[in-house]
Amino acid sequence: MRAPASTADAVRDACRATLEDYASVAEGYARGNLNHDVSQNIDALLRPLAGLQAPLDILDVCSASGRDLVAFTQLGHRAVGLDGVPAFCRMSREASGCEVWEQDLCALDLPAERFDGIFCNACLFHLPRAALPGALASLRHALRPHGVLFVSNAHGFGQDKEGWTDGRTATTRSYVCWLSEETWLATCEAAGLSLLDKFYRPPGRARAHQPFLATVWRKEAAPPTAAHEPRDGPRERLRLLAPVAGARSIDAVPPSALDGGRELTMVVLHDRAQRRVLLRVPNALGWRLHFGCAGSTGERGDDASEAQLCAAAKEAASAALADAGVALASPRLRLAGLMLFSFPPSSAHAPMRVRVLEATPNLAAEQPAAASPCSVDAVPYEQMWADDKIWMPHLLARADSYFEAHFVFDGPPGAASRVVDHNWDPACRPPEAAAS
Protein backbone atom coordinates (compact mmCIF):
# COMPACT_ATOMS: atom_id res chain seq x y z
CA MET A 1 0.00 0.00 0.00
CA ARG A 2 1.14 3.52 -0.75
CA ALA A 3 1.37 6.41 1.71
CA PRO A 4 -1.96 7.09 3.44
CA ALA A 5 -4.23 9.92 2.37
CA SER A 6 -3.69 12.61 4.98
CA THR A 7 -4.34 15.95 3.26
CA ALA A 8 -7.80 17.29 2.46
CA ASP A 9 -7.21 16.87 -1.29
CA ALA A 10 -5.94 13.32 -0.82
CA VAL A 11 -8.98 12.41 1.30
CA ARG A 12 -11.34 13.77 -1.37
CA ASP A 13 -9.48 11.86 -4.08
CA ALA A 14 -9.69 8.64 -2.06
CA CYS A 15 -13.42 8.99 -1.49
CA ARG A 16 -14.15 9.96 -5.09
CA ALA A 17 -12.15 7.07 -6.53
CA THR A 18 -13.80 4.54 -4.20
CA LEU A 19 -17.27 5.77 -5.17
CA GLU A 20 -16.32 5.46 -8.85
CA ASP A 21 -15.11 1.92 -8.20
CA TYR A 22 -18.46 0.88 -6.69
CA ALA A 23 -20.41 2.77 -9.36
CA SER A 24 -18.65 0.81 -12.08
CA VAL A 25 -20.16 -2.46 -10.81
CA ALA A 26 -23.27 -1.18 -9.02
CA GLU A 27 -25.79 -3.61 -10.54
CA GLY A 28 -23.59 -6.67 -10.04
CA TYR A 29 -22.59 -5.65 -6.52
CA ALA A 30 -26.23 -5.23 -5.54
CA ARG A 31 -27.18 -8.64 -6.90
CA GLY A 32 -24.23 -10.34 -5.23
CA ASN A 33 -25.07 -8.97 -1.77
CA LEU A 34 -28.85 -9.15 -1.92
CA ASN A 35 -29.12 -12.33 0.15
CA HIS A 36 -26.17 -11.72 2.47
CA ASP A 37 -27.30 -12.39 6.06
CA VAL A 38 -26.58 -9.43 8.36
CA SER A 39 -29.38 -10.16 10.83
CA GLN A 40 -26.77 -10.47 13.61
CA ASN A 41 -25.71 -6.88 12.92
CA ILE A 42 -29.27 -5.55 12.74
CA ASP A 43 -30.08 -7.25 16.05
CA ALA A 44 -26.93 -5.75 17.60
CA LEU A 45 -28.09 -2.23 16.69
CA LEU A 46 -31.69 -2.68 17.85
CA ARG A 47 -31.03 -4.57 21.09
CA PRO A 48 -29.86 -1.51 23.12
CA LEU A 49 -32.89 0.41 21.80
CA ALA A 50 -35.44 -2.23 22.84
CA GLY A 51 -36.86 -0.02 25.59
CA LEU A 52 -37.99 2.67 23.14
CA GLN A 53 -41.39 2.71 21.50
CA ALA A 54 -41.41 1.75 17.82
CA PRO A 55 -41.07 3.00 15.21
CA LEU A 56 -37.46 3.99 15.68
CA ASP A 57 -35.74 6.40 13.32
CA ILE A 58 -32.83 4.55 11.67
CA LEU A 59 -30.17 5.83 9.26
CA ASP A 60 -28.63 3.17 7.00
CA VAL A 61 -25.26 4.52 5.86
CA CYS A 62 -24.12 3.25 2.44
CA SER A 63 -27.45 1.55 1.84
CA ALA A 64 -26.38 0.20 -1.60
CA SER A 65 -29.19 -2.04 -2.92
CA GLY A 66 -31.59 -1.09 -0.12
CA ARG A 67 -31.52 -4.59 1.37
CA ASP A 68 -31.19 -3.38 4.96
CA LEU A 69 -33.66 -0.53 4.49
CA VAL A 70 -36.22 -3.18 3.58
CA ALA A 71 -35.30 -5.17 6.69
CA PHE A 72 -35.66 -2.19 9.04
CA THR A 73 -38.98 -1.21 7.44
CA GLN A 74 -40.34 -4.74 7.76
CA LEU A 75 -39.46 -4.61 11.46
CA GLY A 76 -41.74 -1.58 11.78
CA HIS A 77 -39.17 1.21 11.87
CA ARG A 78 -38.73 4.45 9.89
CA ALA A 79 -35.55 4.08 7.86
CA VAL A 80 -33.60 6.62 5.81
CA GLY A 81 -30.82 5.57 3.46
CA LEU A 82 -27.59 7.32 2.53
CA ASP A 83 -25.14 6.53 -0.25
CA GLY A 84 -22.61 8.35 -2.41
CA VAL A 85 -23.26 6.29 -5.55
CA PRO A 86 -26.24 7.64 -7.55
CA ALA A 87 -27.13 4.18 -8.86
CA PHE A 88 -27.25 2.80 -5.31
CA CYS A 89 -29.49 5.68 -4.22
CA ARG A 90 -31.91 4.86 -7.04
CA MET A 91 -31.88 1.13 -6.21
CA SER A 92 -32.43 1.80 -2.51
CA ARG A 93 -35.42 4.04 -3.16
CA GLU A 94 -37.00 1.59 -5.59
CA ALA A 95 -36.47 -1.45 -3.36
CA SER A 96 -37.58 0.08 -0.05
CA GLY A 97 -39.73 3.11 -0.76
CA CYS A 98 -37.61 4.97 1.80
CA GLU A 99 -36.08 8.41 1.58
CA VAL A 100 -32.43 8.11 0.48
CA TRP A 101 -29.86 10.90 0.66
CA GLU A 102 -26.97 11.12 -1.81
CA GLN A 103 -23.94 12.06 0.30
CA ASP A 104 -20.22 11.32 0.38
CA LEU A 105 -18.84 9.78 3.59
CA CYS A 106 -16.05 12.35 3.71
CA ALA A 107 -18.53 15.26 3.49
CA LEU A 108 -21.52 14.22 5.59
CA ASP A 109 -24.22 16.83 6.22
CA LEU A 110 -26.65 15.32 8.73
CA PRO A 111 -29.44 16.87 10.83
CA ALA A 112 -28.92 17.22 14.56
CA GLU A 113 -30.27 14.47 16.83
CA ARG A 114 -32.54 13.01 14.15
CA PHE A 115 -31.93 9.27 14.62
CA ASP A 116 -32.32 6.67 17.35
CA GLY A 117 -29.89 4.35 15.57
CA ILE A 118 -27.32 4.57 12.78
CA PHE A 119 -26.28 1.45 10.87
CA CYS A 120 -22.84 1.51 9.18
CA ASN A 121 -22.37 -1.95 7.72
CA ALA A 122 -19.08 -2.57 5.88
CA CYS A 123 -18.48 0.99 4.75
CA LEU A 124 -16.46 3.21 7.13
CA PHE A 125 -13.24 1.26 6.46
CA HIS A 126 -13.17 2.97 3.05
CA LEU A 127 -12.54 6.32 4.75
CA PRO A 128 -8.92 7.45 5.19
CA ARG A 129 -7.95 7.47 8.85
CA ALA A 130 -7.55 11.24 8.69
CA ALA A 131 -11.26 11.55 7.82
CA LEU A 132 -12.59 9.24 10.54
CA PRO A 133 -12.84 11.79 13.40
CA GLY A 134 -14.92 14.14 11.26
CA ALA A 135 -17.21 11.38 10.02
CA LEU A 136 -17.73 9.97 13.51
CA ALA A 137 -18.48 13.47 14.83
CA SER A 138 -21.13 13.90 12.11
CA LEU A 139 -22.70 10.54 12.93
CA ARG A 140 -22.68 11.30 16.66
CA HIS A 141 -24.24 14.71 15.94
CA ALA A 142 -27.11 12.97 14.12
CA LEU A 143 -27.86 10.60 17.04
CA ARG A 144 -30.36 11.46 19.72
CA PRO A 145 -29.01 11.53 23.29
CA HIS A 146 -29.91 7.87 23.81
CA GLY A 147 -28.80 6.93 20.29
CA VAL A 148 -26.84 3.87 19.20
CA LEU A 149 -24.26 3.53 16.40
CA PHE A 150 -23.44 0.17 14.82
CA VAL A 151 -20.28 -0.22 12.73
CA SER A 152 -18.94 -3.32 11.00
CA ASN A 153 -15.47 -2.77 9.55
CA ALA A 154 -12.87 -4.87 7.83
CA HIS A 155 -10.04 -4.87 10.38
CA GLY A 156 -6.26 -5.14 10.29
CA PHE A 157 -5.73 -8.32 12.36
CA GLY A 158 -3.78 -6.45 15.02
CA GLN A 159 -2.17 -3.94 12.65
CA ASP A 160 -3.10 -0.58 11.15
CA LYS A 161 -2.98 -0.72 7.35
CA GLU A 162 -4.14 1.99 4.99
CA GLY A 163 -3.90 2.79 1.31
CA TRP A 164 -5.05 1.85 -2.20
CA THR A 165 -6.17 -1.58 -3.35
CA ASP A 166 -7.04 -2.88 -6.79
CA GLY A 167 -10.52 -1.94 -7.89
CA ARG A 168 -13.40 -4.04 -9.08
CA THR A 169 -12.50 -3.32 -12.70
CA ALA A 170 -9.19 -2.96 -14.52
CA THR A 171 -9.52 0.85 -14.60
CA THR A 172 -10.73 1.60 -11.06
CA ARG A 173 -9.24 1.42 -7.59
CA SER A 174 -10.49 1.57 -4.01
CA TYR A 175 -9.17 3.06 -0.77
CA VAL A 176 -9.19 1.04 2.47
CA CYS A 177 -8.25 1.66 6.09
CA TRP A 178 -7.96 -1.58 8.07
CA LEU A 179 -7.36 -0.68 11.71
CA SER A 180 -6.52 -2.89 14.67
CA GLU A 181 -9.19 -3.37 17.30
CA GLU A 182 -7.20 -1.22 19.73
CA THR A 183 -6.90 1.70 17.31
CA TRP A 184 -10.53 1.51 16.21
CA LEU A 185 -11.87 1.49 19.77
CA ALA A 186 -9.66 4.42 20.76
CA THR A 187 -10.81 6.40 17.70
CA CYS A 188 -14.50 5.94 18.56
CA GLU A 189 -14.00 6.68 22.26
CA ALA A 190 -12.24 9.92 21.34
CA ALA A 191 -15.33 10.84 19.30
CA GLY A 192 -17.56 10.72 22.40
CA LEU A 193 -18.92 7.19 21.98
CA SER A 194 -19.25 4.54 24.68
CA LEU A 195 -18.73 0.87 23.75
CA LEU A 196 -21.71 -1.42 24.34
CA ASP A 197 -20.67 -4.58 22.48
CA LYS A 198 -18.11 -5.98 20.03
CA PHE A 199 -17.78 -9.19 18.08
CA TYR A 200 -16.02 -10.56 15.01
CA ARG A 201 -17.73 -11.80 11.85
CA PRO A 202 -18.75 -14.02 10.19
CA PRO A 203 -19.96 -15.95 13.26
CA GLY A 204 -18.87 -19.51 13.92
CA ARG A 205 -15.39 -19.24 12.41
CA ALA A 206 -11.87 -19.14 13.81
CA ARG A 207 -10.60 -15.58 14.42
CA ALA A 208 -8.14 -15.89 11.54
CA HIS A 209 -11.15 -16.28 9.24
CA GLN A 210 -13.23 -13.44 10.67
CA PRO A 211 -12.21 -10.34 8.68
CA PHE A 212 -14.89 -8.02 10.11
CA LEU A 213 -15.02 -6.39 13.54
CA ALA A 214 -18.50 -5.26 14.62
CA THR A 215 -18.86 -2.67 17.37
CA VAL A 216 -21.93 -1.12 19.00
CA TRP A 217 -21.73 2.33 20.57
CA ARG A 218 -23.89 4.59 22.68
CA LYS A 219 -23.73 8.34 22.28
CA GLU A 220 -22.17 9.64 25.49
CA ALA A 221 -23.79 12.50 27.34
CA ALA A 222 -21.50 15.49 27.11
CA PRO A 223 -21.51 19.18 27.97
CA PRO A 224 -23.14 21.32 25.27
CA THR A 225 -20.95 21.76 22.23
CA ALA A 226 -21.13 24.33 19.48
CA ALA A 227 -23.84 22.21 17.85
CA HIS A 228 -26.15 22.65 20.86
CA GLU A 229 -25.19 25.94 22.46
CA PRO A 230 -27.68 28.76 21.90
CA ARG A 231 -26.82 30.49 18.66
CA ASP A 232 -25.63 34.08 18.65
CA GLY A 233 -27.37 36.79 16.69
CA PRO A 234 -31.08 37.57 16.34
CA ARG A 235 -33.39 35.10 18.03
CA GLU A 236 -34.60 32.45 15.58
CA ARG A 237 -37.90 30.60 15.96
CA LEU A 238 -38.50 27.06 14.80
CA ARG A 239 -40.59 27.02 11.63
CA LEU A 240 -43.65 24.79 11.72
CA LEU A 241 -43.85 21.90 9.27
CA ALA A 242 -47.06 23.48 7.96
CA PRO A 243 -48.81 26.74 8.93
CA VAL A 244 -51.37 26.56 11.74
CA ALA A 245 -54.05 29.26 11.62
CA GLY A 246 -51.70 31.15 9.30
CA ALA A 247 -48.84 31.06 11.82
CA ARG A 248 -45.38 29.77 10.90
CA SER A 249 -43.92 29.59 14.42
CA ILE A 250 -45.23 27.90 17.56
CA ASP A 251 -45.56 31.05 19.64
CA ALA A 252 -47.56 32.79 16.90
CA VAL A 253 -50.38 30.21 16.89
CA PRO A 254 -53.37 32.01 18.50
CA PRO A 255 -54.98 30.36 21.55
CA SER A 256 -58.30 30.24 19.68
CA ALA A 257 -56.74 27.72 17.26
CA LEU A 258 -55.61 25.42 20.07
CA ASP A 259 -57.47 22.49 21.57
CA GLY A 260 -59.77 23.91 24.24
CA GLY A 261 -58.68 27.45 23.39
CA ARG A 262 -55.70 27.34 25.72
CA GLU A 263 -52.16 26.05 25.92
CA LEU A 264 -51.02 23.39 28.37
CA THR A 265 -48.08 23.36 30.75
CA MET A 266 -45.88 20.33 31.38
CA VAL A 267 -43.53 20.32 34.36
CA VAL A 268 -40.47 18.07 34.32
CA LEU A 269 -39.65 17.43 37.98
CA HIS A 270 -35.93 16.79 37.74
CA ASP A 271 -33.37 16.41 40.52
CA ARG A 272 -30.16 16.95 38.56
CA ALA A 273 -27.91 16.27 41.55
CA GLN A 274 -29.38 12.80 42.05
CA ARG A 275 -30.11 12.29 38.33
CA ARG A 276 -33.72 11.38 39.06
CA VAL A 277 -37.09 12.40 37.63
CA LEU A 278 -40.34 12.39 39.60
CA LEU A 279 -43.07 10.59 37.63
CA ARG A 280 -46.73 9.70 38.16
CA VAL A 281 -47.52 12.79 40.21
CA PRO A 282 -51.34 13.28 40.41
CA ASN A 283 -52.40 16.17 38.20
CA ALA A 284 -55.59 17.77 36.94
CA LEU A 285 -55.02 16.75 33.31
CA GLY A 286 -54.88 13.07 34.21
CA TRP A 287 -51.51 12.53 32.53
CA ARG A 288 -50.07 9.24 33.78
CA LEU A 289 -46.35 10.00 33.77
CA HIS A 290 -45.85 13.72 33.20
CA PHE A 291 -47.13 16.41 35.53
CA GLY A 292 -49.39 18.72 33.55
CA CYS A 293 -51.79 21.58 34.09
CA ALA A 294 -53.78 23.96 31.92
CA GLY A 295 -52.41 27.45 31.59
CA SER A 296 -55.03 30.12 32.27
CA THR A 297 -54.70 31.68 28.83
CA GLY A 298 -58.23 31.43 27.47
CA GLU A 299 -59.42 34.76 28.88
CA ARG A 300 -56.34 36.57 27.54
CA GLY A 301 -57.43 36.05 23.95
CA ASP A 302 -55.29 35.93 20.84
CA ASP A 303 -53.49 39.16 21.72
CA ALA A 304 -51.65 37.67 24.69
CA SER A 305 -47.90 38.25 24.50
CA GLU A 306 -45.41 35.47 24.96
CA ALA A 307 -44.32 37.03 28.24
CA GLN A 308 -47.94 36.87 29.46
CA LEU A 309 -48.29 33.25 28.36
CA CYS A 310 -45.04 32.27 30.03
CA ALA A 311 -46.02 34.04 33.26
CA ALA A 312 -49.45 32.36 33.20
CA ALA A 313 -47.84 28.96 32.72
CA LYS A 314 -45.51 29.45 35.70
CA GLU A 315 -48.36 30.73 37.88
CA ALA A 316 -50.62 27.81 37.00
CA ALA A 317 -47.82 25.28 37.47
CA SER A 318 -46.83 26.66 40.88
CA ALA A 319 -50.42 26.42 42.12
CA ALA A 320 -50.94 22.93 40.69
CA LEU A 321 -47.71 21.63 42.22
CA ALA A 322 -48.69 23.01 45.62
CA ASP A 323 -52.12 21.35 45.33
CA ALA A 324 -50.39 18.03 44.48
CA GLY A 325 -48.19 18.26 47.57
CA VAL A 326 -44.92 18.55 45.69
CA ALA A 327 -42.24 20.34 47.71
CA LEU A 328 -39.87 22.25 45.45
CA ALA A 329 -36.25 22.68 46.42
CA SER A 330 -36.47 26.09 44.80
CA PRO A 331 -39.51 28.12 43.75
CA ARG A 332 -37.85 28.75 40.39
CA LEU A 333 -39.57 27.25 37.35
CA ARG A 334 -37.41 27.35 34.25
CA LEU A 335 -38.81 27.49 30.70
CA ALA A 336 -37.20 24.48 29.02
CA GLY A 337 -39.16 24.10 25.80
CA LEU A 338 -42.13 24.95 23.61
CA MET A 339 -43.94 22.27 21.59
CA LEU A 340 -46.86 22.08 19.19
CA PHE A 341 -48.68 18.78 18.64
CA SER A 342 -50.71 18.31 15.45
CA PHE A 343 -53.22 15.50 14.94
CA PRO A 344 -55.00 14.16 11.82
CA PRO A 345 -58.39 15.70 10.95
CA SER A 346 -60.05 12.33 11.61
CA SER A 347 -59.09 12.62 15.29
CA ALA A 348 -61.22 15.78 15.69
CA HIS A 349 -58.49 17.28 17.88
CA ALA A 350 -57.17 20.79 17.33
CA PRO A 351 -53.43 21.35 17.82
CA MET A 352 -52.02 21.39 21.35
CA ARG A 353 -49.35 23.86 22.42
CA VAL A 354 -47.35 22.71 25.41
CA ARG A 355 -44.98 24.91 27.39
CA VAL A 356 -42.35 22.75 29.11
CA LEU A 357 -41.09 23.93 32.50
CA GLU A 358 -38.32 22.33 34.53
CA ALA A 359 -38.60 22.31 38.33
CA THR A 360 -36.38 20.89 41.04
CA PRO A 361 -38.42 18.86 43.53
CA ASN A 362 -37.23 18.15 47.04
CA LEU A 363 -37.05 14.36 46.78
CA ALA A 364 -36.07 14.12 50.46
CA ALA A 365 -39.41 15.66 51.47
CA GLU A 366 -42.73 13.83 51.59
CA GLN A 367 -44.20 13.35 48.12
CA PRO A 368 -47.62 12.14 46.93
CA ALA A 369 -47.92 8.39 47.44
CA ALA A 370 -48.52 7.80 43.73
CA ALA A 371 -45.32 9.59 42.72
CA SER A 372 -42.19 7.59 41.95
CA PRO A 373 -38.61 8.82 41.49
CA CYS A 374 -37.00 7.31 38.40
CA SER A 375 -33.37 7.32 37.29
CA VAL A 376 -32.78 9.47 34.21
CA ASP A 377 -31.24 6.33 32.66
CA ALA A 378 -34.43 4.30 33.21
CA VAL A 379 -37.21 6.61 32.07
CA PRO A 380 -40.01 4.35 30.71
CA TYR A 381 -40.22 5.94 27.27
CA GLU A 382 -42.04 2.87 25.93
CA GLN A 383 -45.03 3.82 28.11
CA MET A 384 -44.97 7.50 27.16
CA TRP A 385 -46.02 9.57 24.18
CA ALA A 386 -43.83 9.03 21.14
CA ASP A 387 -42.42 12.57 21.20
CA ASP A 388 -40.92 12.12 24.67
CA LYS A 389 -38.06 9.92 23.52
CA ILE A 390 -36.96 12.68 21.13
CA TRP A 391 -36.80 15.75 23.37
CA MET A 392 -36.71 14.51 26.96
CA PRO A 393 -33.27 12.81 26.91
CA HIS A 394 -31.83 16.07 25.58
CA LEU A 395 -33.43 18.09 28.38
CA LEU A 396 -32.30 15.65 31.07
CA ALA A 397 -28.73 15.62 29.76
CA ARG A 398 -28.18 19.35 29.38
CA ALA A 399 -28.56 21.92 32.14
CA ASP A 400 -30.26 25.16 31.10
CA SER A 401 -31.12 23.78 27.66
CA TYR A 402 -34.09 25.06 25.65
CA PHE A 403 -35.79 23.53 22.62
CA GLU A 404 -38.71 24.09 20.29
CA ALA A 405 -40.47 21.29 18.42
CA HIS A 406 -43.43 20.54 16.16
CA PHE A 407 -44.67 16.94 16.30
CA VAL A 408 -47.23 15.47 13.91
CA PHE A 409 -49.04 12.37 15.20
CA ASP A 410 -50.91 9.70 13.23
CA GLY A 411 -53.80 9.51 15.72
CA PRO A 412 -55.47 11.27 18.65
CA PRO A 413 -53.57 12.42 21.74
CA GLY A 414 -52.13 9.48 23.65
CA ALA A 415 -49.29 7.00 23.97
CA ALA A 416 -50.78 4.76 21.25
CA SER A 417 -50.23 7.35 18.50
CA ARG A 418 -46.96 7.55 16.59
CA VAL A 419 -44.97 10.57 15.48
CA VAL A 420 -45.06 10.54 11.68
CA ASP A 421 -43.16 13.80 11.17
CA HIS A 422 -41.36 16.27 13.36
CA ASN A 423 -39.15 19.31 13.34
CA TRP A 424 -37.19 20.25 16.43
CA ASP A 425 -34.40 22.63 17.30
CA PRO A 426 -32.34 21.85 20.43
CA ALA A 427 -30.08 24.88 19.95
CA CYS A 428 -32.44 27.84 19.74
CA ARG A 429 -32.38 30.56 22.37
CA PRO A 430 -35.34 30.92 24.76
CA PRO A 431 -37.46 34.07 24.65
CA GLU A 432 -36.55 36.92 26.97
CA ALA A 433 -39.63 36.04 29.04
CA ALA A 434 -37.93 32.84 30.15
CA ALA A 435 -35.46 34.77 32.27
CA SER A 436 -38.14 36.31 34.45
HELIX and SHEET records of a PDB file:
HELIX    1   1 ALA A    8  ALA A   23  1                                  16    
HELIX    2   2 ALA A   26  ASN A   33  1                                   8    
HELIX    3   3 SER A   39  LEU A   46  1                                   8    
HELIX    4   4 ARG A   47  LEU A   49  5                                   3    
HELIX    5   5 ARG A   67  GLN A   74  1                                   8    
HELIX    6   6 PRO A   86  SER A   96  1                                  11    
HELIX    7   7 LEU A  105  ALA A  107  5                                   3    
HELIX    8   8 LEU A  124  HIS A  126  5                                   3    
HELIX    9   9 ARG A  129  ALA A  131  5                                   3    
HELIX   10  10 LEU A  132  ALA A  142  1                                  11    
HELIX   11  11 GLU A  181  ALA A  190  1                                  10    
HELIX   12  12 ARG A  207  HIS A  209  5                                   3    
HELIX   13  13 ILE A  250  ALA A  252  5                                   3    
HELIX   14  14 PRO A  255  ALA A  257  5                                   3    
HELIX   15  15 ASP A  259  GLY A  261  5                                   3    
HELIX   16  16 GLY A  298  ARG A  300  5                                   3    
HELIX   17  17 GLU A  306  ALA A  324  1                                  19    
HELIX   18  18 PRO A  345  SER A  347  5                                   3    
HELIX   19  19 TYR A  381  GLN A  383  5                                   3    
HELIX   20  20 ASP A  388  ALA A  397  1                                  10    
HELIX   21  21 GLU A  432  ALA A  435  5                                   4    
SHEET    1   A 7 GLU A  99  GLU A 102  0                                        
SHEET    2   A 7 ARG A  78  ASP A  83  1                                        
SHEET    3   A 7 ASP A  57  VAL A  61  1                                        
SHEET    4   A 7 PHE A 115  ASN A 121  1                                        
SHEET    5   A 7 LEU A 143  ALA A 154  1                                        
SHEET    6   A 7 PHE A 212  LYS A 219 -1                                        
SHEET    7   A 7 LEU A 193  ARG A 201 -1                                        
SHEET    1   B 2 LYS A 161  ASP A 166  0                                        
SHEET    2   B 2 ARG A 173  TRP A 178 -1                                        
SHEET    1   C 2 ARG A 239  VAL A 244  0                                        
SHEET    2   C 2 ALA A 247  SER A 249 -1                                        
SHEET    1   D 4 PHE A 291  ALA A 294  0                                        
SHEET    2   D 4 LEU A 264  ASP A 271 -1                                        
SHEET    3   D 4 ARG A 276  LEU A 279 -1                                        
SHEET    4   D 4 SER A 372  SER A 375 -1                                        
SHEET    1   E 6 PHE A 291  ALA A 294  0                                        
SHEET    2   E 6 LEU A 264  ASP A 271 -1                                        
SHEET    3   E 6 MET A 352  ALA A 359  1                                        
SHEET    4   E 6 ARG A 334  SER A 342 -1                                        
SHEET    5   E 6 PHE A 403  PHE A 409  1                                        
SHEET    6   E 6 VAL A 419  ASP A 425 -1                                        
END                                                                             
